């Protein structure tokens, strides 16, 4: 995986993440005023990191599966069709992915944990993750 290095594209991808975060929260609070589902499920997608116990390939695949917009979109479709309570979880999931992307945490490479489609992450690369003004 070659990370995107062009700052204008990275800035757009981060704005897209911020928009997804806002849309997820707006959708959630249009359905309920309770914080319970957010409290229960806000960090649930990060449980996919457990996959790294089985190696970087399994870990990256599970993490990426839990951090793609496709999964909460499918869950929302099921919620609209059959079980409306799933809409709340889908909104929280969308918001989680959005804030991750806005902060620069992208989909993981199978070759290195710190290599994502949005660039390298990690303590030594923090300054390189922020787009220029």
Backbone torsions as a table, in degrees:
resi	resn	phi	psi	omega
1	UNK	NA	126.5	176.1
2	UNK	-99.5	119.3	-179.6
3	UNK	-69.4	152.6	175.1
4	UNK	-73.7	132.9	-177.8
5	UNK	-117.9	-8.1	-178.3
6	UNK	-78.7	117.8	-174.0
7	UNK	-57.4	-40.1	178.2
8	UNK	-62.2	-37.5	178.9
9	UNK	-69.9	-42.6	177.0
10	UNK	-60.2	-41.2	179.0
11	UNK	-63.0	-41.4	178.3
12	UNK	-65.0	-40.6	179.2
13	UNK	-65.3	-37.0	177.2
14	UNK	-69.5	-38.9	175.4
15	UNK	-64.0	-38.2	176.2
16	UNK	-60.7	-42.6	176.6
17	UNK	-62.3	-43.1	178.1
18	UNK	-62.7	-38.1	177.5
19	UNK	-66.0	-40.3	177.8
20	UNK	-64.8	-40.3	176.5
21	UNK	-59.4	-49.3	-179.8
22	UNK	-63.3	-41.1	179.7
23	UNK	-65.5	-40.8	178.0
24	UNK	-61.7	-45.9	178.6
25	UNK	-67.1	-41.0	179.0
26	UNK	-63.0	-43.5	177.4
27	UNK	-62.2	-43.3	179.9
28	UNK	-59.9	-52.1	-175.6
29	UNK	-76.3	-9.7	170.7
30	UNK	-79.2	-17.5	-179.8
31	UNK	-98.4	-27.9	-176.7
32	UNK	-157.4	161.8	174.0
33	UNK	-112.1	10.6	180.0
34	UNK	-87.6	142.2	176.5
35	UNK	-92.2	-0.9	-172.5
36	UNK	-59.2	-50.0	-177.7
37	UNK	-65.4	-37.5	176.7
38	UNK	-62.3	-45.7	-179.4
39	UNK	-61.1	-37.5	-177.4
40	UNK	-78.7	-34.4	-168.8
41	UNK	-117.7	0.1	-174.8
42	UNK	-58.0	-39.6	-177.8
43	UNK	-104.5	4.5	-177.6
44	UNK	-56.0	-40.4	178.8
45	UNK	-59.5	-26.6	179.9
46	UNK	-73.3	-10.3	173.7
47	UNK	-63.1	-19.2	177.6
48	UNK	-63.5	-17.4	176.5
49	UNK	-61.6	-19.9	176.7
50	UNK	-58.1	-27.3	178.7
51	UNK	-58.3	-24.6	178.5
52	UNK	-66.4	-16.1	174.7
53	UNK	-65.9	-19.5	-179.9
54	UNK	-104.8	11.8	176.7
55	UNK	113.8	163.2	-175.6
56	UNK	-67.2	-31.7	-179.8
57	UNK	-68.0	-49.2	178.7
58	UNK	-64.3	-43.9	-179.3
59	UNK	-60.5	-47.8	-179.7
60	UNK	-63.6	-41.4	-179.2
61	UNK	-66.1	-42.9	178.2
62	UNK	-66.5	-43.9	178.7
63	UNK	-59.2	-47.8	-178.4
64	UNK	-64.9	-36.9	176.6
65	UNK	-62.4	-39.0	-179.5
66	UNK	-80.9	-9.6	-176.3
67	UNK	-123.2	32.2	172.4
68	UNK	-112.6	145.6	-178.1
69	UNK	-66.1	-16.6	-178.4
70	UNK	-62.6	-43.6	-175.6
71	UNK	-62.1	-51.6	178.3
72	UNK	-67.7	-27.5	176.4
73	UNK	-66.0	-42.0	177.0
74	UNK	-65.5	-40.7	178.0
75	UNK	-63.0	-39.9	177.8
76	UNK	-64.5	-39.4	178.1
77	UNK	-62.4	-43.1	177.1
78	UNK	-63.4	-40.3	178.3
79	UNK	-62.2	-41.5	178.6
80	UNK	-67.3	-35.2	-175.3
81	UNK	-83.8	-40.9	-168.5
82	UNK	-129.2	-42.0	-170.7
83	UNK	-137.5	91.5	-173.9
84	UNK	-55.6	-26.7	179.5
85	UNK	-61.5	-25.6	178.7
86	UNK	-67.8	-21.4	177.8
87	UNK	-61.1	-38.3	179.0
88	UNK	-62.5	-45.2	179.5
89	UNK	-64.9	-41.0	178.9
90	UNK	-61.7	-40.3	179.0
91	UNK	-65.7	-42.2	178.0
92	UNK	-64.8	-42.1	179.7
93	UNK	-62.4	-45.7	177.5
94	UNK	-59.2	-45.0	179.0
95	UNK	-62.3	-39.6	178.8
96	UNK	-61.1	-49.5	-179.8
97	UNK	-62.5	-42.3	-179.5
98	UNK	-60.3	-46.0	-179.2
99	UNK	-68.4	-36.0	175.3
100	UNK	-58.4	-47.8	-179.1
101	UNK	-66.6	-39.9	178.6
102	UNK	-61.1	-33.4	179.7
103	UNK	-85.9	-3.2	176.2
104	UNK	97.1	8.2	177.6
105	UNK	-89.5	107.5	-176.6
106	UNK	-102.7	-169.9	177.2
107	UNK	-68.3	140.6	-172.5
108	UNK	-84.3	145.5	171.7
109	UNK	-82.3	147.6	176.8
110	UNK	-75.3	-12.9	-176.6
111	UNK	-91.0	-28.1	-178.1
112	UNK	-154.3	131.1	-178.1
113	UNK	-57.4	-39.9	-175.4
114	UNK	-82.0	0.7	179.9
115	UNK	-101.7	118.8	-179.8
116	UNK	-126.5	172.4	179.0
117	UNK	-69.8	-13.0	177.3
118	UNK	-100.8	6.6	179.3
119	UNK	117.9	-174.4	179.6
120	UNK	-80.1	144.7	175.2
121	UNK	-120.8	160.5	179.0
122	UNK	135.4	164.9	-175.0
123	UNK	-56.7	-43.3	-176.3
124	UNK	-75.1	-15.9	-177.8
125	UNK	-108.8	12.2	-175.3
126	UNK	-57.1	-45.2	-178.4
127	UNK	-63.8	-30.6	-178.9
128	UNK	-76.3	-11.6	-177.4
129	UNK	-86.7	-16.3	-176.1
130	UNK	-88.9	128.3	179.3
131	UNK	-69.7	151.7	176.0
132	UNK	-66.8	150.6	179.8
133	UNK	-74.6	NA	NA
